[in-house]
Amino acid sequence: MASLEPPTYLTSTQNNIRARPISWEGAVRAKTITDADLKKIRSIDKVRKDHRKQTIEADVESFVTLLVGGNGSPSIFETAAKRQDIIHYMLVLLGDMIDDIPALTAALVQHQAPYTPFLPLLQAEDPVPLLTSSVLSGLLSRAVIQSSKNTPQLDEALPQLFSYLATLAKASDAGLQDIAVREYSAVLRSTKSRQLFWAQRKETLTPLFDILRAAVGSSKDTDSTLYSGGASIRSTSDGAISGGVGLQLLYHVLLVIWQLSFEGELVGEGLQEEHDIVILYTQLLKVSPKEKTTRLLLSTLLNLLTANRQTLLPTAVLARLPSLLTSLKSRHLTDEDALEDLQSLNDLLDEYTKTQTTFDQYAAELQSGHLRWSPPHRNPTFWRDNARRILEENKGELPRKLAEILSKNWDNDKQVLAIGCNDVACLVKEVPDKRQQLEKLGLKGRVMELMQEADESVRWESLRAVGEWLRYSFESKTELPMR
């Protein structure tokens, strides 16, 4: 699924470095490098790829020693530390060799300390960290899929690489963001690397979801756009979409999260709690600009929903994913994987919705942390049949969630407050003997505050809720009707 073309920004930097002359003899005279080092470098520098490959394959171990040290000899990246031009050049040359010479790459990752010369370079001055991350991601992408004794080295190197790439992902430069997500993708090829990535999710994942929210015109603080279905993506002539997010960057971000979704049991609930991934992906799916992005969205949702049926399927129904999947069938998708995942998602959600009750729908909506005018809120029969259960289920978990929702300001979606007040009114009306439980949660005080709201619908619903409370204010508890 991955795009193999290197990022333009990185390629341009590497080409500029390749074109610069290096005073190798001066480095030998200054004893920065040895004559033997220079002979090895010249044997593979400025030659055809096939010649370079043959030269290295004939003497792999000596080139491994040159690059990462061994047998008492330091790496050239350590001996030439004061010559930034040599460091730049050798990083670019090594990057070329990692891609072109599998025998060398395999020998490097089997070295007892293959990443030691490079990790300090992630803290150096630009462009050294950028070039180093390219080398490290190339080495680590091979290492993570090999059964190797170098597990401690991976445990040390991957988190440091992830931390550096996270700084690129947070940059305002889309070129740097694209480098970060491509290099993330290169190393997220094993359970181990994905687990380490997830452990650092506050720095690694948050910038990626910021990019996705920008693509649908939302933000972490204004997710009501996602719930209301108001987001839209517009492609422009330069390949950018809403929020200035390029189509390629969008694809590569989705690719990283798709790879992460193979650890569905580990990441599913966290992705939903921290990033509302089901609702966000439903919106992205609705406006996906290309079939390749649709394929990644469908596959990611399938991985996550399959691994987290109890917690994520209710949210998927709330996000109206089933009806969206039905409409997707009219897009005439041609990708076989996308069509297969679309059918699997349909089957999964059909099976779930057949067994779901109205109470389940309402509970799932509360648990999502966001309210909309779904059918239960205005249905007197629903409240008559379920109000007491709502208050008593799981030791009052649902009214606590309702109080949590109402405690927020919802500046960008005031209807949430109106719906919450409606629900409070219905609960008091149907189960007045439980008013004290609601008061202890602060709901009476909150609905009274909301009578001063500027929004007319909030004022009306809060007034109705207070009215239901006042209806029973002067009645004895023993006279309260039981339902």
Buried (B, 14 or more C-beta within 10 A) or exposed (E): EEBEEBBEBBEEBBEEBBEEEBEBEEBBEEEBBBEEBBEBBEBBBEEEEEEBBEBBBEEBEBBBBBBBBBEEBBBBBEBBBEBEBBBBBBBBBBBBBBEBBEEBBEBBBBBEBBBBBBBBBBEBEEBBBBBBBBBBBBBBBBBBEEEBEBEEBBEBBBBBBBEBBBBBBBEEEBBBBBBBBBBBBBBBBBEBBBBBBBEBBEBBBBBBBBBBBBBBBBEEEEBBBBBBBEBEBEEEEEEBBBBEBBBBBBBBBBBBBBBBBBBBEBBBBEBBEBBBBBBBBBBBBBBBBEBBBBBBBBBBBBBBBBBBBEBBBBBBBBBBBBEBBEEBEEEEBEBEEBBBBBBBBBEBBEEBBEEBEBBBBBBBBBBBBBBBEBEBBEBEEBBEBBBBEBBBBEEBBBBBBBBEBBEEEBEBBBBBBBBBBBBBBBBBBBBBBBBEBBEEBBBBEBBBEBBEBEBEBBBBBBBBBBEBBEEBEEEEEEEBEEE
